[in-house]
Amino acid sequence: MTRHVVIVGAGPAGLAAAASALRAGARVTLLDTAERPGGQYHRMLPDAYRAERNGRLHHGWARFDRLRRHVLGHPRCAWWPESAVWSLERSDPGDPAPPLVHVLRGPADGAGRDRLVLRPDALVLAPGAHDRVLPFPGWDLPGVYTAGAAQALAKGERVVVGDRVVIGGAGPFLLPVAASLIEAGSAVLAVLEANPARTVARGWGRRPWELAPQAGKAGELAEYAALLARHRVPYRTGRAVVEARGDGRVEEVVTARLRADWSVLPGTERVVAVDAACVSHGFSPQLELPAAAGCALRDTASGPFTEVDGDQLTSVPGVYAAGEITGIAGAPAARAEGLLAGWLAAGGAPAAPELRPLRRARDRARAFAGRLAAAHPIGAGWPGWLRADTVVCRCEETDFGTLCRAADDRAGGAARAVKLGTRAGLGPCQARICGPTVAELLRRRAAGAPGRPAEGLAPATPHHRPIAQPIRLGELARPPRDPHEKENTP
């Protein structure tokens, strides 16, 4: 009987998993919340634009296009765009079947979304990650964007977020964001890497011969550097955006020199007039679905990720994971993991000869991820940027002072009590944005304070959500459509 593999996420990892599962003979349902496959890395302009894509800014576009056409045109593949997995229903204890996949199909703001339940033989999770932004005074002003959102608008719609833009944060992702904004017409005033040059050089320079397999990334870096040089965009290390100011929207940002721990060097502040600021301090993996499935998570210096074995299998039978939810390592790593996960989820032979180079590529990419984390870490001194009135939870407008007072209350300072008392993380985003930051601030506040978190309570985490995506009460009240009725009809 043909195995049915459901793949959540159609970025580099998910699309590769679909191609590999099809090659192994499986029937595939590939779904994504976006209208088109590719994820952020291969975000496409709408067909209505009829614009010529710039090959320099779409690395690997030809290969991606061939893969996309092959997968979406395959007779055993059902492509479900604008589809959200709102819940994973675990199997009964002792049952090796993967979770049931509850799906809403249709635009997120549409009124007639279809509710379905898929019963896969294997499940591949590849939902990706989103920007992590550390709070600073004024970060909630209109005109302050995550770098990923600014790039999505530039790449997907040719919309610029501003005419005069400063890009700040940590990591090489700042460079393609700058390139996308320049190509779309923005004047990028500066790209600011918060880590000092010696930290970046130490991270990348350790055992340089290990970078040989990543020569392609060096070529990308050279292209971005050349583009910034042509447009006279300075790239500065050891400097960050630490405040945004404006009346009703951002009008200027304050940048400052940072020490290695990201604490501000007094007297180095500079004011820059802008109409937009783009910030990104790394990425947060989207772990709602792995957590809902019961997958074990592993803690790292960069945060939690989904634990997988050498075959990309999670701790839950029949559930595989690939891409950023297993570690932030870039599109090539995501593709290698997706190819492995898709093949094995489809029942392909684990000892197939073609898997050996994939495993080597995956392992090299994981080593690259470790190097990336060492070169662009998050410094421990960033909370020094905050003032008492700095908002840390934008949905509920909870400020830093309120969070600190609640955390310092010995009677109700446990993380869960603080969350309930301040409502930090209880807004519409359900802690997707503020969750890691609030959790870190509370851990620091509780360090050395005995008796907290309260005995008997599991540590609070922003990833465990019974409902992974918003669903209307009317949609929840309707019974799901028969999963066998036109289950694979696009």
Secondary structure, DSSP 4 states (H G I P E B T S, - for coil): ---EEEEE--SHHHHHHHHHHHHTT-EEEEE-SSSSSSTTTT----GGG-PPP-GGGSTTHHHHHHHHHHHHT-TTEEEE-SEEEEEEEPPPTT--SPPEEEEEES-TT-S--EEEEE--SEEEE---EEE-----TTTTSTTEEEHHHHHHHHHHH---S-SEEEEEEESTTHHHHHHHHHHHT-EEEEEEESS-HHHHHHHHHSSGGGGGGGHHHHHHHHHHHHHHHHTT--EEESEEEEEEE-SSS--EEEEEEB-TTS-B-TT--EEEE-SEEEEEE-EEE--HHHHHHT--EEEETTEEEE---TTSB-SSTTEEE-GGGG----HHHHHHHHHHHHHHHTT--TT-TTHHHHHHHHHHHHHHHHHHHHHSPPPTTGGGG--TT-EEETTTTEEHHHHHHHHT-TTT-SHHHHHHHH-TT-STTTTTTTHHHHHHHHHHHHTT-TT-SPTTPPPP-SS--SSSS---HHHHHSPPBPTTSSTT--
